[in-house]
Amino acid sequence: MVSILPSSQQISIPAPAAKSITGAVRKRDVTDSDEAELHTPSKRQKVVFDPEVNVRIMEEWEKSPEIVREEVRRGLERHASGIDSGYDQIKEIFSTDPREDDAPSSSTTRNYILALISNVSLLGKSCAGLVHSVLDSNWLGRDDAFVTLYVRFLGNISSAQPGYIGAVLKMLATNLANIQSATGHLPNLTVVRRPQIYSRTHMALRFLLQLIPSASGALSPILAATFPHPSDSKKVHVDYVKNLIRLLEYAPELRAEVLSLITERLVKIDVQIQIEMEDLEEEVGEDVVHGVSYTANNSMENKMSDTDESDAGSVSSEDDLDEEAQRIQEIKSNIAKMDAILDMLFAFYEPHFSKTTTNDSDNVFSLLLAHLGTIILPTYRSRHTQFLLFHYAQTSSQLVERFTGLCITTAMDHRRPMIVRQMSTAYLASFIARGAHVKSHVVRDAFAHIGAQLERIRFEQESTCRGPDLRRYGLYYSLSQALLYIFCFRWRDLLATPEGYTEDEDPTTCDGEDLIWSSGVKEILIRSIYSKFNPLKVCSPSIANEFARVANHLRFIYVFPLLETNKRIRLSQFLGYGNSVPAYNQPSRETALSARKDESQYQLDTYFPFDPYCLPISKRWIKDDYLEWKGIPGLRDPEAGADSEIEDEEDDENVDIVEEEGTETDGSD
């Protein structure tokens, strides 16, 4: 209020007329002197402003914490009796946007939080609306004292009223990503940046998990439910995954669930990229990957930025792009998203495999193997996620054997779906072929295991085989293609004396004699190739042709006549024989490759899960673990005249030619 008169001046005010007992006004007798006094001009007072008066603005009066506590108690008690006026006023304190002019101050809101803590026993189910208003209020942008008191409230309400624990955890999990910049910009308060907002959320989560250990079980499904949608931006995904990994620092009991969740969502993004890439022309697909690589290399320092700026502005408006350009933009966004997440996962796992003790690395690798068996293998055409296993399996010889052993065991497990067994075979072959730290003896052992299974299947089923049939003998062809693939990459390790030749040396020109192969290598492949199953017809043509070139150059086996004969065989003619069934061993989800309508639909895809790694940022983790394809010295590229090479070597006396006579590749008995 404003004072406008000096304290020395006073205004005389006539006494009010007295009332009778009944309430009627009794007139006071007016004497002549009184009337004269009233009409005397000198008696009138003039209101003036004194320049010496000290004008002071009184601050808004705020209720004391004691008064607020009593108000809240009465409001909650009356709400229980059906009187909601006070209850609604309390709700309005928290539901009002703090940016509005009539919003309560932070100190007022803090007093009400303190009052709710004192009356937490009254916040039952009937007060759910009030509790959710408190949970939905902006507390992350307040001062430290307010945040501390708010976290205390979260602990009290979760302990005293367990029914709210799910809502509390969901609110906190939601704040692990996609925080709006306005959250930390409240009037008359210091700006709170995104990193500090995340730190406050983690402080609250840590406090709750320590206060209520059983909350971990409720948190795991909530984290899955609040995981960003695949269409969300890279920044939202990166922030959320980064915060999930940070969560594991104080909640290690959630490690298995959290890492499985991240891997599962990463595989979905991975597969979606492959589906979209298959629909693009090859040249366009290469341009997309190159574009992502260029962008990543030019923004490396900003890929994990924690500023408050949104990344939405970095993407061109969809209104300005045609349909094809929008698809390409979406693919690029998903590739960058997957690259960033994989880079974080590599960084998370790396310390566990760099320590001197093996217990931790064994436990973490067991977790990775579980992800392979339950998430990656059953998912068709994952492209990059599996490189986590590729990298860490090669950190020790024991882990190499564990990985290859699991693949072999899964491939031979009759209880597993056929598609999983076939995929496991592809993983084994690709790992053996591409792993730079896979020793020669491991290559030979894996080759022998696969060969033994081929021999078993051939012995058991060749007598009833009428011709090549992928749908009936899917595992046999997967095993055969695995051997062909391993042979093309690791033929040196299959020699009886692999250390006798260097990579730059053409082994066929050393002494003019045939190479000596490890026991069983040549025999197994010859019996398989010229069996009734005719794997060279069903295996991927690119794999079969490359094997023919390599084997011919090494004087291992000459199969070009068989390839020519196979060109005249129609695989569809064998579908009616025996007990051939629908493609139980092929993925049921239709893709650009699985939806083929020509003869190629009866052949294996060229899918090997450890084909070249193309993600620009995270590829640094596997660059020393990976074997790139290297041509054999002396063997010309097929585009440079392979046909003339074949003609020149057809008459070579040192080439092993296995006659095709007696084999049944045309479906006759």
C-alpha positions as CSV (number, residue, x, y, z in Angstrom):
1,M,0.0,0.0,0.0
2,V,1.1,3.6,-0.5
3,S,1.1,6.3,2.3
4,I,0.2,9.8,1.0
5,L,-0.1,11.9,4.2
6,P,2.4,13.0,6.8
7,S,1.8,11.4,10.1
8,S,1.3,14.9,11.8
9,Q,-1.9,15.6,9.9
10,Q,-5.1,14.1,11.0
11,I,-8.6,14.4,9.6
12,S,-11.5,14.6,12.0
13,I,-14.3,12.3,11.1
14,P,-17.7,12.7,12.8
15,A,-18.7,9.8,15.0
16,P,-21.2,7.5,13.4
17,A,-24.8,7.7,14.3
18,A,-25.7,5.5,17.2
19,K,-28.1,2.6,16.7
20,S,-30.9,1.6,19.0
21,I,-31.2,-1.9,20.4
22,T,-33.6,-2.7,17.6
23,G,-31.1,-1.5,15.0
24,A,-32.9,1.8,14.1
25,V,-30.6,4.8,13.6
26,R,-31.2,7.4,16.3
27,K,-30.5,10.9,15.1
28,R,-28.1,13.0,17.1
29,D,-29.4,16.4,18.0
30,V,-27.6,19.0,16.0
31,T,-27.0,22.2,17.9
32,D,-26.4,25.6,16.4
33,S,-22.8,25.4,17.3
34,D,-22.4,22.1,15.5
35,E,-24.1,23.4,12.4
36,A,-21.9,26.5,12.4
37,E,-18.8,24.3,12.7
38,L,-19.8,22.2,9.8
39,H,-20.4,25.3,7.6
40,T,-17.3,27.1,8.6
41,P,-14.9,27.1,5.6
42,S,-11.8,27.2,7.8
43,K,-12.6,23.7,9.2
44,R,-12.4,21.9,5.9
45,Q,-9.3,19.8,5.3
46,K,-7.6,19.8,2.0
47,V,-5.8,16.6,0.8
48,V,-2.3,17.3,-0.4
49,F,0.8,15.1,-1.2
50,D,3.7,15.8,1.0
51,P,7.0,15.5,-0.9
52,E,8.8,14.4,2.2
53,V,6.7,11.3,2.6
54,N,8.7,8.0,2.1
55,V,6.8,6.0,-0.5
56,R,7.3,2.2,0.0
57,I,5.9,-0.7,-2.2
58,M,4.8,-3.5,0.1
59,E,5.8,-7.0,-1.2
60,E,3.1,-9.6,-1.9
61,W,2.1,-11.3,1.2
62,E,2.9,-15.1,1.2
63,K,1.5,-17.7,3.5
64,S,3.9,-19.2,6.0
65,P,4.7,-22.9,5.7
66,E,2.6,-23.5,8.8
67,I,-0.4,-21.9,7.3
68,V,0.1,-23.8,4.0
69,R,0.5,-27.1,5.9
70,E,-2.8,-26.5,7.7
71,E,-4.5,-25.4,4.4
72,V,-3.4,-28.6,2.7
73,R,-4.4,-30.8,5.5
74,R,-7.9,-29.3,5.6
75,G,-8.2,-29.4,1.8
76,L,-7.3,-33.1,1.7
77,E,-9.6,-34.0,4.6
78,R,-12.6,-32.1,3.1
79,H,-11.8,-33.7,-0.3
80,A,-12.3,-37.1,1.3
81,S,-15.7,-35.9,2.5
82,G,-16.6,-34.7,-1.0
83,I,-15.8,-31.0,-0.6
84,D,-13.3,-30.2,-3.4
85,S,-12.9,-26.5,-3.3
86,G,-9.7,-26.5,-1.2
87,Y,-8.4,-29.6,-3.0
88,D,-8.9,-28.0,-6.4
89,Q,-7.0,-24.8,-5.3
90,I,-4.0,-27.0,-4.3
91,K,-4.1,-28.8,-7.7
92,E,-4.1,-25.4,-9.4
93,I,-0.8,-24.5,-7.6
94,F,1.0,-27.3,-9.6
95,S,-1.0,-27.3,-12.8
96,T,-0.5,-23.6,-13.5
97,D,2.3,-23.0,-16.0
98,P,5.2,-21.2,-14.2
99,R,5.5,-18.9,-17.2
100,E,2.1,-17.4,-16.7
101,D,1.7,-14.0,-15.0
102,D,-0.4,-15.3,-12.2
103,A,1.7,-18.4,-11.6
104,P,2.8,-19.0,-7.9
105,S,6.3,-18.3,-7.1
106,S,8.9,-21.0,-6.5
107,S,8.9,-20.3,-2.7
108,T,5.1,-20.7,-2.6
109,T,5.2,-23.9,-4.6
110,R,8.0,-25.2,-2.4
111,N,5.8,-24.6,0.7
112,Y,3.1,-26.6,-0.8
113,I,5.5,-29.5,-1.7
114,L,6.6,-29.4,2.0
115,A,3.0,-29.5,3.1
116,L,2.3,-32.5,0.9
117,I,5.3,-34.3,2.4
118,S,3.8,-33.7,5.9
119,N,0.4,-35.0,4.8
120,V,1.6,-37.8,2.5
121,S,-0.5,-40.4,4.4
122,L,-3.6,-38.6,3.1
123,L,-2.6,-38.9,-0.6
124,G,-4.4,-42.1,-1.3
125,K,-6.1,-43.2,-4.6
126,S,-8.7,-40.5,-4.3
127,C,-5.9,-37.9,-4.6
128,A,-4.4,-39.3,-7.8
129,G,-5.3,-36.2,-9.7
130,L,-3.3,-34.0,-7.3
131,V,-0.4,-36.4,-7.3
132,H,-0.2,-36.5,-11.1
133,S,-0.4,-32.7,-11.2
134,V,2.6,-32.6,-9.0
135,L,4.4,-35.2,-11.1
136,D,3.6,-33.3,-14.3
137,S,4.8,-29.9,-12.9
138,N,8.1,-28.4,-14.0
139,W,10.6,-29.2,-11.3
140,L,13.7,-29.7,-13.3
141,G,14.0,-26.0,-14.1
142,R,13.8,-24.8,-10.5
143,D,16.6,-24.0,-8.1
144,D,18.6,-26.7,-6.3
145,A,16.7,-26.3,-3.0
146,F,13.4,-26.9,-4.8
147,V,14.8,-29.9,-6.6
148,T,16.1,-31.5,-3.4
149,L,12.7,-31.0,-1.7
150,Y,10.9,-32.4,-4.8
151,V,13.1,-35.5,-4.9
152,R,12.3,-36.0,-1.2
153,F,8.6,-35.8,-2.0
154,L,9.1,-38.5,-4.7
155,G,10.7,-40.8,-2.1
156,N,8.0,-40.2,0.5
157,I,5.0,-40.7,-1.9
158,S,6.6,-43.8,-3.4
159,S,7.2,-45.3,0.1
160,A,4.0,-44.3,1.8
161,Q,1.7,-44.9,-1.3
162,P,3.3,-47.7,-3.3
163,G,0.6,-47.4,-5.9
164,Y,2.2,-44.3,-7.3
165,I,5.7,-45.8,-7.8
166,G,4.9,-46.7,-11.5
167,A,3.8,-43.1,-12.2
168,V,6.9,-41.7,-10.5
169,L,9.3,-43.9,-12.4
170,K,7.5,-43.2,-15.7
171,M,7.9,-39.5,-15.2
172,L,11.6,-39.9,-14.5
173,A,12.1,-42.2,-17.5
174,T,10.4,-39.8,-19.8
175,N,12.8,-37.1,-18.7
176,L,15.8,-39.2,-20.0
177,A,15.3,-37.9,-23.5
178,N,13.5,-35.3,-25.6
179,I,13.8,-32.6,-23.1
180,Q,12.5,-29.3,-24.5
181,S,14.8,-26.3,-24.1
182,A,12.0,-24.3,-22.4
183,T,12.1,-26.8,-19.5
184,G,15.2,-25.1,-18.1
185,H,14.1,-21.5,-18.9
186,L,11.7,-20.4,-16.1
187,P,11.1,-16.7,-15.2
188,N,13.3,-15.2,-12.5
189,L,15.4,-18.4,-12.2
190,T,18.8,-19.3,-13.4
191,V,18.8,-21.2,-16.7
192,V,19.2,-25.0,-16.3
193,R,21.0,-26.7,-19.3
194,R,20.2,-30.1,-20.6
195,P,23.1,-31.9,-19.0
196,Q,22.1,-30.6,-15.6
197,I,18.5,-31.6,-16.2
198,Y,19.6,-35.2,-16.9
199,S,21.8,-35.1,-13.9
200,R,18.9,-34.1,-11.7
201,T,16.8,-36.9,-13.2
202,H,19.5,-39.5,-12.4
203,M,19.8,-38.1,-8.9
204,A,16.1,-38.8,-8.4
205,L,16.3,-42.3,-9.9
206,R,19.4,-43.2,-7.8
207,F,17.6,-42.0,-4.6
208,L,14.5,-44.0,-5.4
209,L,16.3,-47.2,-6.3
210,Q,18.4,-47.0,-3.1
211,L,15.3,-46.2,-1.0
212,I,13.1,-48.9,-2.6
213,P,15.3,-51.7,-4.1
214,S,12.2,-53.4,-5.5
215,A,11.6,-50.5,-7.8
216,S,14.2,-51.9,-10.2
217,G,11.7,-54.6,-11.3
218,A,9.1,-52.0,-12.1
219,L,11.6,-49.7,-13.9
220,S,12.7,-52.2,-16.5
221,P,9.4,-52.4,-18.5
222,I,8.9,-48.7,-18.1
223,L,12.3,-48.1,-19.8
224,A,11.1,-50.3,-22.7
225,A,7.8,-48.4,-23.0
226,T,9.5,-45.0,-23.0
227,F,12.2,-45.9,-25.5
228,P,12.1,-43.5,-28.4
229,H,10.0,-44.4,-31.4
230,P,12.0,-45.4,-34.6
231,S,10.8,-42.2,-36.3
232,D,12.3,-40.0,-33.5
233,S,15.5,-38.1,-34.3
234,K,19.0,-39.3,-33.8
235,K,19.5,-36.9,-30.9
236,V,16.6,-38.3,-29.0
237,H,17.9,-41.8,-29.5
238,V,21.4,-40.9,-28.5
239,D,20.3,-39.0,-25.4
240,Y,18.1,-41.9,-24.2
241,V,20.7,-44.6,-24.9
242,K,23.4,-42.5,-23.3
243,N,21.2,-42.1,-20.2
244,L,20.4,-45.8,-20.0
245,I,24.1,-46.6,-20.0
246,R,24.6,-44.0,-17.2
247,L,21.7,-45.6,-15.3
248,L,23.7,-48.8,-15.1
249,E,26.4,-47.1,-13.1
250,Y,24.1,-47.1,-10.0
251,A,21.7,-49.8,-11.0
252,P,23.9,-52.7,-12.2
253,E,21.1,-55.2,-11.5
254,L,19.4,-53.8,-14.6
255,R,22.4,-54.5,-16.9
256,A,21.0,-57.5,-18.7
257,E,17.5,-56.0,-19.2
258,V,18.8,-52.6,-20.4
259,L,21.5,-53.9,-22.8
260,S,19.0,-56.4,-24.2
261,L,16.5,-53.5,-24.7
262,I,19.1,-51.4,-26.6
263,T,20.2,-54.3,-28.7
264,E,16.6,-55.2,-29.6
265,R,15.7,-51.7,-30.7
266,L,19.0,-51.4,-32.6
267,V,18.3,-54.5,-34.5
268,K,14.9,-53.2,-35.6
269,I,16.5,-50.0,-36.9
270,D,19.2,-52.1,-38.6
271,V,16.7,-54.4,-40.4
272,Q,14.5,-51.4,-41.4
273,I,17.5,-49.8,-43.1
274,Q,18.2,-53.0,-45.0
275,I,14.6,-53.3,-46.2
276,E,14.7,-49.7,-47.4
277,M,18.1,-50.1,-49.0
278,E,17.0,-53.2,-51.0
279,D,14.4,-51.1,-52.7
280,L,16.9,-48.6,-53.9
281,E,19.1,-49.1,-57.0
282,E,22.6,-50.1,-56.2
283,E,24.2,-46.8,-57.3
284,V,21.7,-44.8,-55.2
285,G,22.4,-47.0,-52.2
286,E,26.1,-46.4,-52.5
287,D,25.5,-42.7,-52.7
288,V,23.4,-42.8,-49.5
289,V,26.1,-44.5,-47.5
290,H,28.8,-42.2,-48.9
291,G,26.6,-39.2,-48.0
292,V,26.3,-40.4,-44.4
293,S,30.0,-41.0,-44.2
294,Y,30.8,-37.5,-45.5
295,T,28.4,-35.9,-43.0
296,A,29.7,-38.0,-40.1
297,N,33.4,-37.2,-40.9
298,N,32.6,-33.5,-41.0
299,S,30.6,-33.4,-37.8
300,M,32.5,-35.8,-35.6
301,E,33.0,-33.3,-32.9
302,N,29.3,-32.6,-32.6
303,K,27.9,-36.1,-32.8
304,M,27.4,-36.3,-29.0
305,S,26.7,-32.6,-28.4
306,D,24.8,-31.8,-25.2
307,T,23.5,-28.3,-26.1
308,D,19.9,-27.3,-25.9
309,E,19.6,-26.9,-29.6
310,S,17.3,-29.2,-31.5
311,D,18.5,-31.3,-34.4
312,A,15.3,-30.8,-36.3
313,G,16.7,-27.9,-38.2
314,S,19.5,-30.0,-39.7
315,V,17.1,-32.0,-41.7
316,S,15.5,-30.5,-44.8
317,S,11.8,-29.9,-44.5
318,E,9.8,-32.8,-46.0
319,D,7.6,-30.3,-47.8
320,D,10.6,-29.4,-49.9
321,L,11.5,-33.0,-50.9
322,D,9.9,-35.3,-53.3
323,E,8.9,-38.9,-52.3
324,E,12.2,-40.4,-53.4
325,A,14.3,-37.7,-51.7
326,Q,12.3,-38.2,-48.4
327,R,13.0,-41.9,-48.4
328,I,16.7,-41.3,-48.9
329,Q,16.7,-38.6,-46.2
330,E,15.0,-41.1,-43.8
331,I,17.6,-43.8,-44.6
332,K,20.4,-41.4,-44.0
333,S,18.9,-40.4,-40.7
334,N,18.5,-44.1,-39.6
335,I,22.1,-44.9,-40.6
336,A,23.5,-42.0,-38.6
337,K,21.2,-43.0,-35.7
338,M,22.4,-46.6,-35.7
339,D,26.1,-45.6,-36.1
340,A,25.9,-43.3,-33.1
341,I,24.3,-46.0,-30.9
342,L,26.7,-48.7,-31.9
343,D,29.6,-46.4,-31.2
344,M,28.3,-45.9,-27.7
345,L,27.8,-49.6,-27.2
346,F,31.4,-50.3,-28.3
347,A,32.6,-47.7,-25.9
348,F,30.6,-49.2,-23.1
349,Y,31.7,-52.8,-23.6
350,E,35.4,-52.0,-24.3
351,P,36.6,-51.6,-20.6
352,H,35.1,-55.0,-19.8
353,F,37.4,-56.7,-22.3
354,S,40.5,-54.6,-21.6
355,K,40.8,-55.6,-17.9
356,T,43.4,-58.2,-16.8
357,T,40.7,-60.4,-15.1
358,T,38.7,-62.7,-17.3
359,N,35.6,-63.1,-15.0
360,D,34.1,-59.8,-16.1
361,S,34.8,-60.4,-19.8
362,D,33.3,-63.9,-19.6
363,N,30.2,-62.6,-18.0
364,V,29.7,-59.7,-20.4
365,F,30.5,-62.0,-23.4
366,S,27.9,-64.5,-22.1
367,L,25.4,-61.6,-22.3
368,L,26.4,-60.8,-25.9
369,L,26.0,-64.5,-26.8
370,A,22.5,-64.4,-25.2
371,H,21.7,-61.4,-27.4
372,L,22.9,-63.3,-30.4
373,G,20.7,-66.3,-29.7
374,T,17.5,-64.5,-28.6
375,I,17.6,-61.2,-30.6
376,I,20.0,-61.2,-33.5
377,L,19.8,-64.8,-35.0
378,P,16.0,-64.9,-35.1
379,T,15.9,-61.5,-36.9
380,Y,16.4,-61.9,-40.6
381,R,19.1,-59.8,-42.3
382,S,20.5,-57.8,-39.4
383,R,23.5,-56.0,-40.9
384,H,25.7,-54.2,-38.3
385,T,24.5,-55.0,-34.8
386,Q,26.3,-58.4,-34.8
387,F,29.7,-56.8,-35.1
388,L,29.7,-56.3,-31.4
389,L,30.2,-60.0,-31.1
390,F,32.6,-60.1,-34.1
391,H,34.8,-57.6,-32.4
392,Y,34.8,-58.9,-28.8
393,A,34.9,-62.6,-29.7
394,Q,38.3,-61.9,-31.2
395,T,39.8,-60.4,-28.0
396,S,40.9,-63.9,-26.8
397,S,41.3,-67.4,-28.2
398,Q,38.9,-68.7,-25.6
399,L,36.1,-66.3,-26.8
400,V,36.8,-67.3,-30.4
401,E,36.1,-70.9,-29.5
402,R,33.0,-70.0,-27.5
403,F,31.5,-68.1,-30.4
404,T,32.3,-70.7,-33.0
405,G,31.1,-73.4,-30.6
406,L,27.8,-71.7,-30.1
407,C,27.2,-71.3,-33.8
408,I,28.0,-75.0,-34.5
409,T,25.8,-76.1,-31.6
410,T,22.9,-74.0,-32.7
411,A,23.2,-75.1,-36.4
412,M,23.0,-78.7,-35.3
413,D,20.2,-78.3,-32.8
414,H,17.1,-80.0,-34.1
415,R,14.9,-78.2,-31.6
416,R,15.7,-74.8,-33.1
417,P,13.7,-73.4,-36.1
418,M,15.3,-74.2,-39.4
419,I,15.8,-70.5,-40.2
420,V,17.8,-70.0,-37.0
421,R,20.0,-73.1,-37.8
422,Q,20.7,-71.7,-41.3
423,M,21.5,-68.3,-40.0
424,S,23.8,-69.8,-37.4
425,T,25.7,-71.5,-40.2
426,A,26.0,-68.2,-42.0
427,Y,27.4,-66.5,-38.9
428,L,29.9,-69.3,-38.4
429,A,31.2,-69.1,-42.0
430,S,31.3,-65.4,-42.1
431,F,33.2,-65.2,-38.8
432,I,35.7,-67.8,-39.8
433,A,36.2,-66.1,-43.2
434,R,36.4,-62.5,-42.0
435,G,38.0,-62.7,-38.6
436,A,41.6,-61.4,-38.7
437,H,42.4,-63.0,-35.3
438,V,40.9,-66.4,-36.1
439,K,43.8,-68.8,-36.1
440,S,44.5,-71.5,-38.7
441,H,43.6,-74.4,-36.4
442,V,40.2,-72.8,-35.7
443,V,39.5,-72.6,-39.5
444,R,40.4,-76.2,-40.0
445,D,38.3,-77.4,-37.0
446,A,35.3,-75.4,-38.1
447,F,35.7,-76.8,-41.7
448,A,35.9,-80.3,-40.3
449,H,32.8,-79.9,-38.2
450,I,30.7,-78.5,-41.1
451,G,32.1,-81.2,-43.4
452,A,31.2,-83.9,-40.9
453,Q,27.6,-82.7,-40.8
454,L,27.4,-82.7,-44.6
455,E,28.6,-86.3,-44.6
456,R,26.0,-87.3,-42.1
457,I,23.1,-85.7,-44.0
458,R,24.4,-87.1,-47.3
459,F,24.6,-90.6,-45.8
460,E,21.1,-90.4,-44.3
461,Q,19.2,-88.7,-47.1
462,E,21.0,-89.0,-50.4
463,S,19.3,-92.3,-51.2
464,T,15.9,-90.6,-51.3
465,C,17.1,-87.4,-52.9
466,R,15.7,-86.8,-56.4
467,G,17.5,-83.6,-57.1
468,P,18.4,-80.2,-55.7
469,D,15.6,-78.9,-53.5
470,L,16.2,-76.0,-51.1
471,R,12.9,-76.3,-49.3
472,R,13.6,-79.9,-48.3
473,Y,17.4,-79.8,-47.7
474,G,17.9,-76.2,-46.6
475,L,20.4,-77.0,-43.9
476,Y,22.5,-79.1,-46.3
477,Y,22.8,-76.2,-48.7
478,S,23.5,-73.7,-46.0
479,L,26.4,-75.9,-44.8
480,S,27.7,-76.4,-48.3
481,Q,27.7,-72.6,-49.0
482,A,29.5,-72.1,-45.7
483,L,32.3,-74.4,-46.8
484,L,32.5,-72.7,-50.2
485,Y,32.7,-69.3,-48.6
486,I,35.3,-70.3,-46.1
487,F,37.4,-72.0,-48.8
488,C,37.5,-68.8,-50.9
489,F,38.7,-66.6,-48.0
490,R,40.8,-69.0,-45.9
491,W,42.2,-71.6,-48.4
492,R,45.7,-71.0,-47.2
493,D,44.7,-72.2,-43.7
494,L,43.3,-75.4,-45.2
495,L,46.7,-76.4,-46.6
496,A,48.7,-79.0,-44.9
497,T,51.5,-76.5,-44.5
498,P,49.8,-73.1,-44.5
499,E,52.9,-71.3,-43.2
500,G,54.8,-72.2,-46.4
501,Y,53.2,-69.5,-48.5
502,T,52.9,-65.7,-48.2
503,E,50.0,-63.6,-49.2
504,D,51.7,-62.1,-52.2
505,E,52.9,-65.4,-53.5
506,D,51.1,-67.4,-56.2
507,P,51.2,-71.0,-54.7
508,T,50.6,-72.6,-58.1
509,T,54.0,-71.3,-59.4
510,C,56.2,-72.4,-56.5
511,D,57.3,-75.9,-57.5
512,G,54.9,-76.9,-60.2
513,E,53.3,-79.5,-58.0
514,D,49.7,-79.7,-56.7
515,L,49.1,-78.2,-53.3
516,I,48.8,-80.6,-50.3
517,W,45.6,-80.0,-48.4
518,S,44.7,-80.9,-44.8
519,S,43.1,-84.3,-44.4
520,G,39.5,-84.6,-45.6
521,V,39.2,-81.1,-47.1
522,K,39.3,-82.1,-50.7
523,E,37.4,-85.3,-50.2
524,I,34.5,-83.7,-48.4
525,L,34.0,-81.0,-50.9
526,I,34.2,-83.3,-53.9
527,R,31.6,-85.8,-52.5
528,S,29.3,-82.9,-51.6
529,I,29.5,-81.1,-54.9
530,Y,28.9,-84.2,-57.0
531,S,26.2,-85.6,-54.8
532,K,22.5,-85.8,-55.8
533,F,22.0,-82.7,-53.8
534,N,24.0,-80.7,-56.4
535,P,24.8,-77.7,-54.0
536,L,26.4,-75.6,-56.7
537,K,23.0,-75.3,-58.3
538,V,21.3,-74.1,-55.1
539,C,24.0,-72.1,-53.5
540,S,24.2,-68.4,-54.4
541,P,25.5,-68.1,-58.0
542,S,28.1,-65.5,-57.0
543,I,29.5,-67.8,-54.3
544,A,29.5,-70.9,-56.6
545,N,31.2,-69.0,-59.5
546,E,33.9,-67.5,-57.2
547,F,34.6,-70.9,-55.7
548,A,34.9,-72.4,-59.2
549,R,37.5,-69.7,-60.2
550,V,39.5,-70.1,-57.0
551,A,39.4,-73.9,-56.9
552,N,40.4,-74.1,-60.6
553,H,43.3,-71.7,-60.1
554,L,44.6,-73.7,-57.1
555,R,44.2,-77.0,-59.0
556,F,41.9,-78.1,-56.3
557,I,38.8,-79.1,-58.4
558,Y,37.5,-78.2,-61.8
559,V,33.7,-77.6,-61.7
560,F,33.0,-75.4,-64.7
561,P,31.4,-78.2,-66.7
562,L,29.0,-78.8,-63.8
563,L,28.1,-75.1,-63.7
564,E,27.3,-75.2,-67.4
565,T,25.1,-78.3,-66.9
566,N,23.3,-76.6,-64.0
567,K,22.3,-73.8,-66.3
568,R,20.0,-76.2,-68.1
569,I,18.3,-77.5,-64.8
570,R,15.1,-76.0,-63.6
571,L,14.9,-76.2,-59.9
572,S,11.1,-75.8,-59.9
573,Q,10.8,-79.3,-61.4
574,F,11.9,-80.9,-58.2
575,L,9.3,-79.3,-56.0
576,G,6.7,-82.0,-56.5
577,Y,9.0,-84.9,-55.5
578,G,9.1,-86.5,-52.1
579,N,7.9,-84.6,-49.1
580,S,8.9,-81.2,-50.2
581,V,7.1,-78.7,-48.1
582,P,6.6,-74.9,-48.1
583,A,9.6,-72.8,-47.4
584,Y,9.8,-73.6,-43.7
585,N,13.4,-72.8,-43.7
586,Q,13.1,-69.4,-45.3
587,P,12.0,-66.1,-43.7
588,S,8.2,-65.6,-43.9
589,R,8.6,-61.8,-44.0
590,E,8.6,-60.7,-47.7
591,T,11.5,-58.5,-48.8
592,A,12.9,-57.5,-52.1
593,L,15.0,-60.7,-52.1
594,S,12.6,-63.2,-50.6
595,A,9.8,-62.1,-52.9
596,R,11.6,-63.2,-56.1
597,K,9.5,-65.0,-58.7
598,D,12.1,-66.5,-61.0
599,E,14.4,-69.5,-60.5
600,S,16.5,-67.6,-58.0
601,Q,13.7,-68.0,-55.4
602,Y,14.9,-71.6,-55.1
603,Q,18.5,-70.6,-54.4
604,L,20.2,-69.3,-51.3
605,D,20.7,-65.6,-50.8
606,T,24.2,-64.3,-50.6
607,Y,23.9,-63.4,-47.0
608,F,26.9,-63.4,-44.7
609,P,26.4,-61.3,-41.6
610,F,30.0,-60.0,-41.4
611,D,30.2,-58.5,-44.8
612,P,32.0,-55.2,-45.0
613,Y,31.2,-52.7,-42.2
614,C,30.1,-49.4,-43.7
615,L,29.2,-47.2,-40.7
616,P,31.5,-44.2,-40.8
617,I,32.0,-43.5,-37.0
618,S,31.8,-46.9,-35.3
619,K,33.9,-48.7,-37.9
620,R,37.0,-47.6,-36.0
621,W,36.3,-50.4,-33.5
622,I,36.6,-53.3,-35.9
623,K,39.1,-52.0,-38.5
624,D,41.9,-54.2,-37.1
625,D,39.7,-57.3,-36.7
626,Y,38.5,-57.5,-40.3
627,L,39.8,-59.3,-43.3
628,E,39.0,-57.6,-46.6
629,W,38.7,-59.7,-49.7
630,K,42.0,-60.2,-51.5
631,G,42.4,-61.8,-54.8
632,I,44.7,-64.6,-55.3
633,P,48.0,-63.7,-56.9
634,G,48.0,-64.8,-60.5
635,L,44.2,-65.1,-60.7
636,R,42.7,-62.5,-63.0
637,D,39.5,-60.6,-62.2
638,P,36.6,-62.1,-64.0
639,E,35.8,-58.8,-65.6
640,A,39.3,-58.7,-67.0
641,G,38.9,-61.9,-69.0
642,A,38.0,-64.8,-66.9
643,D,36.5,-66.7,-69.9
644,S,39.8,-66.7,-71.7
645,E,41.5,-67.9,-68.5
646,I,39.1,-70.8,-68.3
647,E,39.7,-71.8,-71.9
648,D,43.5,-71.6,-71.3
649,E,43.3,-73.8,-68.3
650,E,40.9,-76.4,-69.6
651,D,43.8,-78.3,-71.1
652,D,46.1,-78.0,-68.1
653,E,47.2,-81.5,-67.2
654,N,47.7,-80.6,-63.6
655,V,44.0,-79.7,-63.0
656,D,41.9,-82.1,-61.1
657,I,38.9,-83.0,-63.2
658,V,36.2,-85.0,-61.5
659,E,33.9,-86.6,-64.0
660,E,30.3,-85.9,-63.7
661,E,29.2,-89.3,-64.9
662,G,26.9,-91.2,-62.6
663,T,25.5,-88.1,-60.8
664,E,21.9,-87.3,-61.0
665,T,21.4,-83.6,-61.3
666,D,18.5,-83.7,-63.8
667,G,16.0,-85.4,-61.5
668,S,16.2,-88.8,-63.2
669,D,16.5,-92.0,-61.1
